[in-house]
């Protein structure tokens, strides 16, 4: 069966799910393809989250590693663990999740001139949107957003 395995890149992330009435983060590894179907280079976390697949494989990184299959709809957000350098300042938002928790994020995606407002960004057809928090990429499931305040 080993010959049937497709080599994957391992991406360490922190994934937030609802646990009781609060959002709880868990360290996990996501498996990315070496080549993206949409651009040159490796597949991205955002591509996996916005793919048509309802379930994705992951490795839970607790005291013992445990394989899991995640329902993408149940994910609140995904943090990439490595920091990135950015010199462009985009719009800051306070996002209130359906649990009532509020977190401040910065829009990370470049928006076209005629669609550069926060409402345009939130109304794109993607389920997960790219933000920055503490110089790290964060992908938020917009179906888990209750309200957005523009700072």
JOQUI-V929843 format. One record per pair of residues at least 24 apart in sequence whose C-alpha atoms are under 10 Angstrom apart, sorted by the first residue. I is the first residue (numbers start at 0). GAP is how many residues later the second one is. D is the distance in whole Angstrom. If there is no record, write none. Layout:
# JOQUI-V929843
i: [I,I]
gap: [GAP,GAP]
d: [D,D]
This chain:
# JOQUI-V929843
i: [5,5,6,6,6,6,7,7,7,7,7,7,8,8,8,8,8,9,9,9,10,10,10,10,10,10,11,11,11,11,11,11,11,11,12,12,12,12,12,12,12,12,13,13,13,13,13,13,13,13,14,14,14,14,14,14,14,14,14,15,15,15,15,15,15,15,16,16,16,16,16,16,17,17,17,17,17,17,19,20,20,20,20,21,21,21,21,21,22,22,22,22,22,22,22,22,23,24,24,24,24,25,25,25,25,26,26,26,26,26,26,26,27,27,27,27,27,27,27,27,27,27,28,28,28,28,28,28,28,29,29,29,29,29,30,30,30,30,31,44,44,44,44,44,44,45,45,45,45,45,45,45,45,45,45,46,46,47,47,48,48,48,48,48,48,48,48,48,48,48,49,49,49,49,49,49,49,50,50,50,71,71,71,72,72,72,72,72,72,73,73,73,74,74,74,74,74,74,75,75,75,75,75,75,75,75,76,76,76,76,76,76,76,76,76,77,77,77,77,77,77,77,78,78,78,78,78,78,78,78,79,79,79,79,79,79,79,80,80,80,80,81,81,81,82,82,82,82,82,82,83,83,83,83,83,84,84,85,85,85,89,89,89,89,90,90,90,90,90,90,91,91,91,91,91,91,91,92,92,92,92,92,92,93,93,93,93,93,94,94,94,94,94,94,94,94,94,95,95,95,95,95,95,96,96,96,96,96,96,96,96,96,97,97,97,97,97,98,98,98,99,99,99,100,100,101,101,101,101,101,102,102,103,103,103,103,103,103,103,103,104,104,104,104,104,104,104,104,104,105,105,105,105,105,105,105,105,105,105,106,106,106,106,106,107,107,107,107,107,107,117,117,117,118,118,121]
gap: [27,28,24,25,26,27,24,25,26,27,34,35,24,25,26,33,34,24,48,49,33,34,47,69,70,71,46,47,48,49,67,68,69,70,32,48,65,66,67,68,69,125,46,47,63,64,65,66,67,124,45,60,61,62,63,64,65,123,124,58,59,60,61,62,63,124,56,57,58,59,60,61,56,57,58,80,81,126,79,77,78,79,80,75,76,77,78,79,52,53,54,74,75,76,77,78,52,51,52,53,54,34,35,36,52,32,33,34,35,51,52,54,30,31,32,33,34,37,38,39,40,50,28,29,30,31,32,36,38,26,27,28,29,30,25,26,27,28,25,33,34,35,92,93,94,32,80,81,82,83,84,91,92,93,94,79,81,24,80,24,26,28,29,77,78,79,80,90,91,92,75,76,77,78,79,89,91,75,76,77,55,56,69,54,55,68,69,70,71,67,69,70,53,64,65,66,68,69,52,63,64,65,66,67,68,69,51,52,53,61,62,63,64,65,67,50,52,59,60,61,62,63,52,53,54,57,58,59,60,61,52,53,55,56,57,58,59,54,55,56,57,53,54,55,49,50,51,52,53,54,48,50,51,52,53,50,51,46,49,50,26,28,41,42,25,26,27,40,59,60,26,39,40,41,57,58,59,25,38,55,56,57,58,53,54,55,56,57,45,47,49,50,51,52,53,54,55,48,49,50,51,52,53,43,44,45,46,47,48,49,50,51,45,46,47,48,49,45,46,47,45,46,47,44,45,43,44,45,46,47,30,45,27,28,29,30,44,45,46,47,25,26,27,28,29,32,33,35,46,24,25,26,27,28,29,31,32,44,45,24,25,26,30,31,24,25,28,29,30,31,30,31,32,29,31,26]
d: [9,10,9,9,8,8,5,5,6,10,10,10,6,6,10,9,9,10,9,9,9,8,10,8,9,10,10,9,10,9,9,7,7,9,9,10,7,6,5,6,9,10,10,10,8,6,5,7,7,9,10,7,8,6,5,6,9,10,10,9,6,5,5,6,8,10,10,6,5,6,8,9,8,8,7,10,8,10,10,10,6,9,10,10,10,6,9,8,10,8,10,9,10,7,10,8,9,9,9,9,9,7,8,8,10,9,6,5,7,10,9,9,6,5,5,5,8,9,9,9,9,10,9,6,5,7,7,10,9,8,7,5,7,9,9,7,7,9,10,9,10,8,10,10,8,9,10,10,7,8,7,10,9,7,10,10,9,9,10,9,9,10,9,9,8,7,9,8,10,9,10,6,6,6,9,10,9,9,9,10,10,10,9,9,10,8,10,8,9,9,9,9,10,10,8,7,10,8,9,9,6,5,8,8,6,8,8,9,10,7,5,4,6,9,9,9,10,8,6,5,7,9,10,9,9,7,6,5,7,9,10,10,10,6,5,6,8,10,7,8,9,8,6,8,10,9,8,5,5,8,9,9,6,6,8,7,9,10,8,10,10,10,10,10,10,9,7,10,8,8,9,9,9,10,9,6,6,8,10,7,6,5,6,8,6,5,6,7,10,10,10,7,8,6,5,6,9,9,6,6,5,6,8,10,10,9,9,6,4,5,7,9,9,6,6,5,8,8,9,8,9,8,9,10,10,10,10,9,9,10,9,10,10,9,7,10,10,9,10,9,10,6,6,5,9,10,8,10,10,9,5,5,7,9,10,10,9,10,10,5,6,9,10,10,6,9,10,8,9,10,9,10,8,9,10,9]
